[in-house]
């Protein structure tokens, strides 16, 4: 799990230095937690749009949409003098793309569907199954040239080399300036009364 520390701006750091944090933390921590939860929601949207929509060296393209739809902000937790939040997914293969994977995996026996289409030379050329299904829906003429079938794949092992693309960590870092400003503003505003700094804050529990 990647841990990213939020750097506060100068005004927020000055505020933290000027107040009694021990006495104020019970009131300040929930405010920070709320801000971080909102920022996590914004980060999920950013990652989906910018890190999971186009294939590339540091991005993943959408295939089934399963990983894209599975991203969720995790519950923000106040742990001692820290506020911890994050983004997660219940899709197991995300870890391989986030951290990379190099090793051998066992592939279970399964049925593989395939499609072929007659070319101008009357040869059957392989076509990706999703493309073939889309073509078949669009045109009856094209559908007549397509041949669908399936084959049985035996159980086997294969070597896998997946680079670490880190879509969650990289997407969070993309937004770090916005996250830092939002948390910093929350801290500064928590100790303002009538627009002026007040070390005891504007509200009391």
C-alpha positions as CSV (number, residue, x, y, z in Angstrom):
1,X,0.0,0.0,0.0
2,X,1.4,3.4,-1.0
3,X,1.3,6.1,1.7
4,X,1.1,9.7,0.6
5,X,1.6,12.4,3.1
6,X,-0.4,15.7,2.5
7,X,1.8,18.8,2.7
8,X,0.0,21.8,4.2
9,X,0.5,25.3,2.8
10,X,2.4,27.9,4.8
11,X,-0.8,29.5,6.3
12,X,-2.1,26.2,7.6
13,X,1.3,25.3,9.1
14,X,1.4,28.6,10.8
15,X,-2.1,28.0,12.2
16,X,-1.1,24.6,13.5
17,X,1.9,26.1,15.2
18,X,-0.1,28.8,16.8
19,X,-2.9,26.8,18.4
20,X,-3.2,24.2,21.1
21,X,-3.5,21.1,18.9
22,X,-4.1,18.7,21.8
23,X,-7.0,20.7,23.0
24,X,-8.4,21.4,19.6
25,X,-7.9,18.0,17.8
26,X,-11.2,16.5,18.9
27,X,-13.0,19.3,16.9
28,X,-10.5,19.7,14.1
29,X,-10.0,16.1,13.2
30,X,-13.6,15.5,12.0
31,X,-13.5,18.6,9.8
32,X,-10.3,17.3,8.2
33,X,-11.9,13.9,7.8
34,X,-14.9,15.3,6.0
35,X,-12.7,17.3,3.6
36,X,-10.5,14.3,2.8
37,X,-13.6,12.1,2.2
38,X,-14.8,14.7,-0.4
39,X,-11.3,14.9,-2.0
40,X,-11.2,11.1,-2.2
41,X,-14.5,11.2,-4.2
42,X,-13.0,13.7,-6.5
43,X,-9.8,11.6,-6.9
44,X,-11.9,8.6,-7.9
45,X,-13.5,10.6,-10.7
46,X,-10.1,11.9,-11.8
47,X,-8.5,8.4,-11.8
48,X,-11.4,7.0,-13.8
49,X,-11.2,9.7,-16.4
50,X,-7.4,10.1,-16.6
51,X,-5.8,6.9,-15.4
52,X,-8.2,4.2,-16.4
53,X,-9.6,5.4,-19.7
54,X,-6.7,5.4,-22.1
55,X,-4.0,2.7,-22.5
56,X,-0.4,3.9,-22.0
57,X,2.8,3.5,-20.1
58,X,1.3,4.8,-16.9
59,X,-2.4,4.4,-17.6
60,X,-4.8,1.5,-18.1
61,X,-7.5,1.3,-20.8
62,X,-11.0,0.1,-20.2
63,X,-11.8,-3.4,-21.3
64,X,-14.6,-4.9,-19.2
65,X,-15.2,-1.8,-17.2
66,X,-15.1,-3.9,-14.0
67,X,-12.1,-2.2,-12.5
68,X,-13.3,1.3,-13.6
69,X,-16.6,0.8,-11.9
70,X,-15.2,-0.8,-8.7
71,X,-13.2,2.2,-7.5
72,X,-14.5,3.6,-4.2
73,X,-13.3,6.0,-1.5
74,X,-12.5,4.1,1.7
75,X,-13.9,5.2,5.0
76,X,-11.9,8.0,6.5
77,X,-10.5,7.1,9.9
78,X,-9.2,9.3,12.7
79,X,-6.3,7.3,14.3
80,X,-4.6,9.2,17.2
81,X,-3.2,12.4,15.8
82,X,-3.6,11.4,12.1
83,X,-6.5,11.3,9.7
84,X,-6.3,8.4,7.2
85,X,-8.2,8.1,4.0
86,X,-7.8,6.2,0.7
87,X,-9.2,4.7,-2.4
88,X,-9.7,1.0,-3.0
89,X,-11.3,-1.7,-5.1
90,X,-12.5,-5.2,-4.6
91,X,-11.0,-6.3,-8.0
92,X,-8.1,-8.6,-7.2
93,X,-6.0,-7.9,-10.3
94,X,-5.7,-4.2,-9.5
95,X,-2.8,-4.9,-7.2
96,X,-0.8,-6.4,-10.1
97,X,-1.3,-3.1,-12.1
98,X,-0.7,-0.9,-9.1
99,X,2.5,-2.5,-7.8
100,X,3.5,-4.6,-10.8
101,X,3.8,-8.4,-11.0
102,X,6.6,-10.7,-12.3
103,X,6.1,-14.4,-12.0
104,X,4.3,-17.5,-13.0
105,X,0.5,-17.9,-12.8
106,X,-1.7,-21.0,-13.2
107,X,-4.4,-20.7,-15.8
108,X,-7.4,-22.9,-15.3
109,X,-8.9,-25.0,-18.1
110,X,-11.5,-22.9,-19.9
111,X,-13.5,-22.3,-23.1
112,X,-12.3,-19.6,-25.5
113,X,-14.6,-18.0,-28.0
114,X,-13.1,-16.9,-31.3
115,X,-14.3,-15.3,-34.6
116,X,-13.0,-15.3,-38.1
117,X,-14.1,-13.4,-41.2
118,X,-13.7,-14.3,-44.9
119,X,-11.2,-11.9,-46.6
120,X,-11.2,-10.8,-50.2
121,X,-8.9,-13.8,-50.8
122,X,-11.5,-16.1,-49.3
123,X,-9.3,-16.8,-46.3
124,X,-10.7,-16.8,-42.8
125,X,-8.9,-14.1,-40.9
126,X,-9.0,-13.9,-37.1
127,X,-11.0,-11.0,-35.6
128,X,-11.2,-10.0,-32.0
129,X,-14.4,-11.4,-30.6
130,X,-15.8,-8.1,-29.4
131,X,-15.1,-6.4,-32.7
132,X,-16.8,-9.3,-34.5
133,X,-19.9,-9.1,-32.4
134,X,-20.1,-5.4,-33.0
135,X,-19.7,-5.9,-36.7
136,X,-22.4,-8.6,-36.8
137,X,-24.9,-6.3,-35.1
138,X,-24.3,-3.5,-37.6
139,X,-24.5,-5.3,-40.9
140,X,-26.2,-8.5,-42.1
141,X,-23.9,-8.6,-45.0
142,X,-20.8,-8.5,-42.8
143,X,-22.5,-11.0,-40.4
144,X,-22.7,-13.5,-43.3
145,X,-18.9,-13.4,-43.6
146,X,-18.3,-14.0,-39.9
147,X,-17.7,-17.4,-38.5
148,X,-17.9,-17.9,-34.7
149,X,-16.6,-20.8,-32.8
150,X,-15.0,-21.9,-29.5
151,X,-12.0,-24.0,-28.5
152,X,-11.1,-25.7,-25.3
153,X,-8.0,-24.5,-23.5
154,X,-6.2,-26.9,-21.2
155,X,-4.9,-25.9,-17.8
156,X,-1.4,-24.5,-18.0
157,X,1.1,-22.1,-16.5
158,X,2.3,-18.9,-18.0
159,X,5.0,-16.3,-17.3
160,X,3.5,-12.9,-16.6
161,X,5.4,-9.6,-16.6
162,X,3.1,-6.6,-15.7
163,X,4.8,-3.2,-15.1
164,X,3.7,-1.1,-12.1
165,X,1.4,1.6,-13.5
166,X,0.1,2.7,-10.1
167,X,-3.2,4.3,-11.3
168,X,-4.4,5.0,-7.8
169,X,-1.2,6.4,-6.4
170,X,-0.4,8.3,-9.6
171,X,-3.9,9.7,-9.8
172,X,-3.8,10.8,-6.2
173,X,-0.5,12.6,-6.8
174,X,-2.0,14.3,-9.9
175,X,-4.4,16.0,-7.5
176,X,-2.1,16.6,-4.6
177,X,-2.1,20.4,-5.0
178,X,-5.9,20.5,-4.8
179,X,-6.0,18.1,-1.9
180,X,-3.4,20.1,0.0
181,X,-5.2,23.4,-0.5
182,X,-8.6,21.9,0.5
183,X,-7.2,20.4,3.8
184,X,-5.1,23.6,4.5
185,X,-8.2,25.8,4.0
186,X,-10.2,23.6,6.4
187,X,-7.5,24.0,9.1
188,X,-7.3,27.8,8.6
189,X,-11.0,28.2,8.5
190,X,-11.5,26.1,11.7
191,X,-9.7,28.8,13.7
192,X,-11.4,31.9,12.3
193,X,-14.1,34.0,14.0
194,X,-15.6,36.8,12.0
195,X,-12.8,36.3,9.4
196,X,-10.1,36.8,12.0
197,X,-7.7,34.2,13.5
198,X,-8.8,33.0,16.9
199,X,-6.7,30.2,18.4
200,X,-9.7,28.7,20.2
201,X,-11.7,28.4,17.0
202,X,-15.2,29.5,16.1
203,X,-17.1,26.7,17.7
204,X,-16.7,24.7,20.8
205,X,-17.7,21.1,21.6
